[in-house]
Amino acid sequence: MLFDDVDANVFGGVEANVIDDVSANLFDEVEANVFDDVESNVFDGVEANLKLIYLMMLNDVEANVFDEVEANEFGGVEANVFDDIGTNVFDDAEGNVFLSQIYVI
């Protein structure tokens, strides 16, 4: 009788009156008043400002570093090295070696 009364009258009342009230009155208000404000005032501002900084940094890098590398180094390599190889080595190899082998055969 003692334990049954405790189960029905004490723990049931705690579950209904305390935990439900805390869930309805505290956590819901915290979700509405604190976290929503933090999301709109702090995190959105940080996201917007960091995105602008990110775009400024990446655009500067793209304009000043990678474009110059493409124009000054890789373009020069393509024009001066690989084109010369295509003209002087591989074309000569095709003309002088493989045609000679065809004549020999």
C-alpha positions as CSV (number, residue, x, y, z in Angstrom):
1,M,0.0,0.0,0.0
2,L,2.8,2.4,0.7
3,F,4.7,1.8,-2.5
4,D,1.5,1.8,-4.6
5,D,0.5,5.1,-3.2
6,V,3.9,6.5,-3.9
7,D,3.7,5.3,-7.5
8,A,0.3,6.8,-8.1
9,N,0.4,10.0,-6.0
10,V,4.0,11.2,-6.0
11,F,5.8,10.1,-9.2
12,G,2.7,10.6,-11.4
13,G,2.2,14.0,-10.0
14,V,5.8,14.9,-10.6
15,E,5.6,13.8,-14.2
16,A,2.4,15.7,-14.9
17,N,2.9,18.9,-12.9
18,V,6.7,19.5,-13.0
19,I,8.2,18.0,-16.1
20,D,5.3,19.0,-18.4
21,D,5.3,22.5,-17.1
22,V,9.0,22.8,-17.6
23,S,8.7,21.5,-21.1
24,A,5.9,23.9,-22.0
25,N,7.0,27.0,-20.1
26,L,10.8,27.0,-20.1
27,F,12.1,25.1,-23.1
28,D,9.6,26.4,-25.6
29,E,10.2,30.0,-24.5
30,V,13.9,29.4,-24.7
31,E,13.6,28.1,-28.2
32,A,11.4,31.0,-29.2
33,N,13.2,33.9,-27.5
34,V,16.8,33.0,-27.2
35,F,17.8,30.6,-30.0
36,D,15.7,32.3,-32.6
37,D,17.3,35.7,-31.7
38,V,20.7,34.2,-31.7
39,E,20.1,32.7,-35.1
40,S,18.8,35.9,-36.7
41,N,21.2,38.4,-35.0
42,V,24.4,36.5,-34.6
43,F,24.8,33.5,-36.8
44,D,23.2,35.1,-39.9
45,G,25.4,38.1,-39.5
46,V,28.5,35.9,-39.1
47,E,27.4,33.8,-42.1
48,A,26.8,36.9,-44.2
49,N,30.0,38.6,-43.2
50,L,32.2,35.5,-43.5
51,K,30.7,34.8,-46.9
52,L,31.7,38.3,-48.0
53,I,35.2,37.8,-46.6
54,Y,35.4,34.4,-48.3
55,L,34.3,35.9,-51.6
56,M,36.8,38.8,-51.3
57,M,39.6,36.4,-50.4
58,L,38.9,33.9,-53.2
59,N,38.3,36.6,-55.8
60,D,41.5,38.3,-54.9
61,V,43.3,35.0,-55.1
62,E,41.8,34.1,-58.4
63,A,42.6,37.5,-59.9
64,N,46.0,38.1,-58.5
65,V,47.6,34.7,-58.1
66,F,46.0,32.0,-60.2
67,D,45.4,34.2,-63.3
68,E,49.0,35.4,-63.2
69,V,50.2,31.8,-62.9
70,E,48.0,30.8,-65.9
71,A,49.2,33.7,-68.0
72,N,52.9,33.8,-67.0
73,E,53.9,30.3,-66.2
74,F,51.5,27.8,-67.7
75,G,50.9,29.7,-70.8
76,G,54.6,30.1,-71.3
77,V,55.2,26.4,-70.8
78,E,52.6,25.6,-73.3
79,A,53.9,28.0,-75.9
80,N,57.6,27.5,-75.5
81,V,58.1,23.9,-74.4
82,F,55.3,21.7,-75.5
83,D,54.8,23.3,-78.9
84,D,58.5,23.0,-79.6
85,I,58.4,19.4,-78.6
86,G,55.5,18.8,-80.9
87,T,57.2,20.4,-83.8
88,N,60.8,19.4,-83.3
89,V,60.7,16.0,-81.7
90,F,57.6,14.2,-82.3
91,D,57.1,15.4,-85.8
92,D,60.7,14.6,-86.7
93,A,60.2,11.2,-85.1
94,E,57.2,10.5,-87.2
95,G,58.8,11.8,-90.4
96,N,62.3,10.5,-90.0
97,V,62.0,7.3,-88.0
98,F,58.7,5.7,-88.8
99,L,58.8,6.5,-92.5
100,S,62.3,5.1,-92.6
101,Q,61.1,2.0,-91.1
102,I,58.3,1.8,-93.6
103,Y,60.8,2.1,-96.4
104,V,63.0,-0.5,-94.9
105,I,60.1,-3.0,-94.6
